[in-house]
Amino acid sequence: MSQAAQANQALTGIRVLDMTHVQSGPSATQLLAWLGADVIKLENITGDITRKQLRDLPDVDSLYFTMLNCNKRSITLNTKSERGKEILTELIRRSDVLVENFGPGAVDRMGFTWERIQEINPRLVYASIKGFGDGPYTKFKAYEVVAQAMGGSMSTTGFEDGPPLATGAQIGDSGTGVHCVAGILAALYQRTHTGRGQRVNVAMQHAVLNLCRVKLRDQQRLAHGPLAEYPNEDFGDEVPRSGNASGGGQPGWAVKCAPGGPNDYVYVIVQPVGWEPITRLIGRPELAEDPEWAAPEARLPKLAKMFQLIEEWSSTLPKWQVLEQLTAENIPCGPILSTKEIVEDASLAANEMIVEVDHPERGSFTTVGSPLKLSDSPVQVERSPLLGEHNEEVYVGELGLGDEEVRLLKTNGVI
């Protein structure tokens, strides 16, 4: 990225010491990097574990790593060594933000408690991502789907007669990362008034719960009777799994389209104003006036039958034709896009959400661009760093270590 472009970014001048690994933390620090922060990814000598996980090509950084660590610099450091702790202290002194997602207490055991960090740099924003908050779950090992399981997502995802399901969206990891970014930005803004840094704590379970708030809404509504907009016939004292129901005030469902492939579906929302044009499209215009169907209150008890009628029409047409006819009538809908269709979507490429990035070892790869579009803070997605690629740049050029010391640090396994 050009110096002029960098100077125009929202977080230009903010240095982030990125002590994160796997997904939740790196997703957060990547967003900060896209906003213009100088993100220094501090890795142990062997590197972030995801460099080697789920590899599609031998002996090169995996897509798991490259797609979560763009626009960062990488340095290596053995923080268990005494000299490593001294260097880490200097890095903390020179940073605005530190982000970590180690297990509970891991950074404290390195000798860097919050109190010690405040002594080193009272302006530092210290952000931690953990699986759970304080309490009986604190020391549980947290993974993406564990957070979904314990945050309200899995119990409410799936069909009524089936098991709880995980969502394909990484709401436990990357969803928590977005929450962490919000906390960091708020703390940086507050620092402009107070001059002080602060702790930012985000738990994966809490982030998933925040994203599942409508299900907590419905849990309370159950006390007053069945949930009419759900297609379920029976209700107990817990919010049920409701398949593809919209979860909002207007009923929705994914209806089949021709030729019947796994993603030949269109999701349709039936608003009150949309019922009459839908009846015309499906060849049942009489239902627009039929008292058994005309009013939303009449349709709610038979949502399954309503969407069956729509599907009898949609299943005879390709999904793009169904989409065209529905949108012509201003009916909210969207085709189910497969991952292949998304990667090949010209509009997503034009919006720089699907981008091609050159990598010196793996060649070109496709990744997701920045969803944050700021008019005065342009983003150019740059490749992820090689392991320790910026050791000399940071240790010699910025910390002022001598070439000979750097050579000895390498020999002694400190960097």
Salt bridges, closest charged atoms under 4 A:
ASP18 OD2 - LYS72 NZ 3.20
ASP38 OD2 - ARG15 NE 3.46
ASP38 OD2 - ARG73 NH2 2.76
GLU43 OE2 - ARG51 NH2 2.63
ASP48 OD2 - LYS41 NZ 3.09
ASP56 OD1 - ARG362 NH2 2.60
ASP61 OD2 - ARG51 NH1 2.62
GLU86 OE1 - ARG83 NH1 2.95
GLU90 OE1 - ARG93 NH1 2.77
GLU90 OE2 - ARG94 NE 2.78
ASP96 OD1 - ARG191 NH2 3.05
GLU100 OE2 - LYS130 NZ 2.73
GLU119 OE1 - ARG116 NH1 3.39
ASP218 OD1 - ARG217 NE 2.81
ASP218 OD1 - ARG221 NH1 2.73
GLU229 OE2 - ARG221 NH1 2.91
GLU276 OE2 - ARG280 NE 2.70
GLU286 OE2 - ARG284 NE 2.59
GLU292 OE1 - LYS302 NZ 4.00
GLU329 OE2 - ARG280 NH1 3.35
GLU341 OE1 - LYS319 NZ 2.97
GLU344 OE2 - LYS340 NZ 3.02
GLU389 OE2 - ARG383 NH2 2.65
GLU393 OE2 - ARG73 NH1 2.56
GLU398 OE1 - ARG15 NH2 2.41
GLU398 OE2 - ARG73 NH1 2.73
GLU404 OE2 - ARG407 NH2 2.45
GLU405 OE2 - ARG83 NH2 2.69
